[in-house]
């Protein structure tokens, strides 16, 4: 068996982290919620009927994996700066070949980034 290089290990680590994250139903629900329309965390929480803290934690994870991003900021009536999130991913394909996962991520073209 060939020993993987550091680059291969780091690629596997991020691939593994993305696959593990997407295996969570809550993570997928949040990502799908912001695929076609950018939303703030409270909108996502209300729509999916999950706690706001879970939404924020999930969005943070998705941002860390570069699967979601802050599309823009808006100012609330109270003067608070609110993040509006969007999915960067439109489609995901995970395949196994000889027990090695291959991850293909496709850009989200249904929700282009706002200016």
VENMO-V12529 format. One record per helix or strand of 3 or more residues. SS is the DSSP state (H for helix, E for strand). FROM is the first residue (numbers start at 1). TO is the last residue. If there is no record, write none. Layout:
# VENMO-V12529
ss=(SS:SS)
from=(FROM:FROM)
to=(TO:TO)
This chain:
# VENMO-V12529
ss=(H:H:H:H:E:E:E:E)
from=(6:25:41:52:68:81:89:100)
to=(22:33:48:64:75:87:97:107)
